Amino acid sequence: MNPNEYKQLRAYALYDGIYLAIIWAASFACFLGMTWHSLFGLGWMLLLLSTPLFVSYRLGKYRNEALGGSISFARALFYSLRVFLTGSLVFAFVQWAYMQFIDGGKLLGIISLAVHSPETKDILAPMQLTPEKYMSILAPQLSPLSLATSSIVNGMVAGAVLSLMIAAMAAMMRK
């Protein structure tokens, strides 16, 4: 890969990573909206599950527009990893900003509702934990910075696994 091809790959991956972060931010917004209406839960899952489809589609666009319809596995893997890295970093910043300046405890309230459900009480009982004790352990770990950091890690780990599959499929397909 020459320097111009590398710059082109970086540019495509940067824009597509930003688009991916927008999808993840919309998914996060739907997650937060689940308390208002159950359809937001469906939106949350659909947007989250659309991640590999979106990255595959954008990789196909890159392959066809920039490379004339053919891409190697290594280049497809590098592109996908860059998209997931950019998406993870941008989404983590958006999530941190939301948690730091806007949330006001809403996310903790959603988690508290889930922890106080009968199903979760049954899960916590063998561990000799009450929902209140569990929330007292969990709440300090839900700082904006820790959530943003875990978003980066989760996005990159999931992105690495998905990138292997996406790159293999893209390298096999043609225009």
C-alpha positions as CSV (number, residue, x, y, z in Angstrom):
1,M,0.0,0.0,0.0
2,N,1.5,3.3,-1.1
3,P,1.1,6.6,0.9
4,N,-1.7,7.8,-1.3
5,E,-3.7,4.6,-0.9
6,Y,-3.1,4.7,2.9
7,K,-4.4,8.3,3.1
8,Q,-7.4,7.3,1.0
9,L,-8.1,4.4,3.4
10,R,-7.8,6.6,6.4
11,A,-10.2,9.2,5.0
12,Y,-12.8,6.6,4.1
13,A,-12.4,4.9,7.5
14,L,-12.6,8.2,9.4
15,Y,-15.9,9.3,7.8
16,D,-17.4,5.8,8.1
17,G,-16.3,5.6,11.8
18,I,-18.1,8.9,12.5
19,Y,-21.2,7.5,10.8
20,L,-20.9,4.4,12.9
21,A,-20.6,6.5,16.1
22,I,-23.8,8.3,15.0
23,I,-25.6,5.0,14.7
24,W,-24.3,3.9,18.1
25,A,-25.4,7.3,19.6
26,A,-28.9,6.8,18.2
27,S,-28.9,3.3,19.6
28,F,-27.9,4.7,23.1
29,A,-30.6,7.3,22.8
30,C,-33.1,4.5,22.1
31,F,-31.8,2.6,25.1
32,L,-32.5,5.6,27.3
33,G,-35.9,6.0,25.7
34,M,-37.0,2.5,26.6
35,T,-38.5,3.9,29.8
36,W,-40.9,6.0,27.8
37,H,-42.0,3.5,25.2
38,S,-41.1,-0.1,24.5
39,L,-40.6,0.6,20.8
40,F,-37.4,2.4,21.7
41,G,-36.1,-1.0,22.9
42,L,-36.7,-2.4,19.5
43,G,-34.9,0.5,17.9
44,W,-32.0,0.0,20.3
45,M,-31.5,-3.6,19.3
46,L,-32.0,-3.0,15.6
47,L,-29.5,-0.2,15.5
48,L,-27.0,-2.2,17.5
49,L,-27.4,-5.3,15.3
50,S,-27.1,-3.2,12.2
51,T,-23.4,-2.4,13.1
52,P,-21.8,-5.3,11.0
53,L,-24.2,-4.7,8.2
54,F,-23.3,-1.0,8.1
55,V,-19.6,-1.6,8.2
56,S,-19.9,-4.3,5.5
57,Y,-21.9,-1.9,3.3
58,R,-19.4,0.9,3.7
59,L,-16.5,-1.4,3.1
60,G,-18.1,-2.5,-0.1
61,K,-18.5,1.2,-1.1
62,Y,-14.8,1.8,-0.4
63,R,-13.8,-1.3,-2.3
64,N,-15.9,-0.4,-5.3
65,E,-15.3,3.4,-5.4
66,A,-11.7,3.6,-4.4
67,L,-10.2,0.2,-5.4
68,G,-12.1,-0.7,-8.5
69,G,-14.0,-3.7,-7.0
70,S,-11.2,-5.8,-5.5
71,I,-9.7,-5.7,-2.0
72,S,-7.3,-7.9,-0.1
73,F,-8.2,-9.4,3.2
74,A,-5.4,-7.4,5.0
75,R,-6.7,-4.1,3.6
76,A,-10.3,-4.9,4.4
77,L,-9.3,-5.9,7.9
78,F,-7.3,-2.7,8.4
79,Y,-10.2,-0.6,7.1
80,S,-12.7,-2.3,9.3
81,L,-10.5,-2.0,12.4
82,R,-10.0,1.7,11.7
83,V,-13.8,2.2,11.3
84,F,-14.4,0.5,14.6
85,L,-11.6,2.4,16.4
86,T,-12.9,5.8,15.1
87,G,-16.5,4.9,15.9
88,S,-15.5,3.7,19.4
89,L,-13.6,6.9,20.2
90,V,-16.2,9.3,18.9
91,F,-19.1,7.4,20.6
92,A,-17.2,7.2,23.8
93,F,-16.7,11.0,23.7
94,V,-20.5,11.5,23.0
95,Q,-21.4,9.1,25.8
96,W,-19.0,10.8,28.2
97,A,-20.4,14.3,27.3
98,Y,-24.0,13.0,27.8
99,M,-23.2,11.4,31.1
100,Q,-21.2,14.3,32.4
101,F,-23.5,17.2,31.4
102,I,-27.0,15.9,30.6
103,D,-27.9,12.6,32.2
104,G,-28.5,13.6,35.8
105,G,-28.9,10.0,37.0
106,K,-31.3,8.7,34.3
107,L,-29.0,5.8,33.4
108,L,-28.6,4.8,37.0
109,G,-32.4,4.9,37.3
110,I,-32.8,2.6,34.3
111,I,-30.3,0.2,35.8
112,S,-32.0,0.4,39.2
113,L,-35.4,-0.5,37.7
114,A,-33.8,-3.5,36.1
115,V,-32.0,-4.6,39.3
116,H,-35.2,-4.3,41.3
117,S,-37.1,-6.6,38.9
118,P,-38.2,-10.0,40.3
119,E,-36.0,-11.8,37.8
120,T,-32.9,-10.0,38.9
121,K,-33.7,-10.5,42.6
122,D,-33.8,-14.3,41.9
123,I,-30.4,-14.0,40.3
124,L,-28.9,-12.0,43.1
125,A,-30.4,-14.2,45.9
126,P,-27.8,-17.1,45.5
127,M,-25.0,-14.5,45.8
128,Q,-26.6,-13.2,49.0
129,L,-27.0,-9.7,47.5
130,T,-30.0,-7.5,47.8
131,P,-30.8,-5.1,45.0
132,E,-29.9,-2.2,47.3
133,K,-26.5,-3.7,48.1
134,Y,-25.8,-4.5,44.5
135,M,-26.7,-0.9,43.5
136,S,-24.4,0.5,46.2
137,I,-21.6,-1.6,44.7
138,L,-22.4,-0.7,41.1
139,A,-23.2,3.0,41.4
140,P,-19.6,4.3,42.0
141,Q,-18.4,2.4,39.0
142,L,-20.8,4.2,36.7
143,S,-18.9,7.4,36.4
144,P,-18.9,9.1,33.0
145,L,-15.2,8.3,32.5
146,S,-15.5,4.7,33.3
147,L,-18.5,4.2,31.0
148,A,-16.7,6.0,28.2
149,T,-13.6,3.8,28.7
150,S,-15.7,0.7,28.7
151,S,-17.4,1.8,25.5
152,I,-14.0,2.1,23.8
153,V,-12.9,-1.3,25.0
154,N,-16.2,-3.0,24.1
155,G,-16.3,-1.3,20.7
156,M,-12.8,-2.4,19.9
157,V,-13.2,-6.0,21.1
158,A,-16.5,-6.4,19.3
159,G,-15.0,-4.5,16.3
160,A,-12.0,-6.8,16.2
161,V,-14.1,-9.9,16.1
162,L,-16.6,-8.5,13.6
163,S,-13.7,-7.1,11.4
164,L,-12.3,-10.6,10.9
165,M,-15.6,-11.8,9.5
166,I,-16.4,-8.6,7.5
167,A,-12.9,-8.6,5.9
168,A,-13.1,-12.2,5.0
169,M,-16.5,-11.7,3.3
170,A,-15.3,-8.5,1.5
171,A,-12.2,-10.1,0.2
172,M,-14.2,-12.9,-1.3
173,M,-16.8,-10.7,-2.9
174,R,-16.5,-8.7,-6.1
175,K,-18.2,-5.7,-7.6
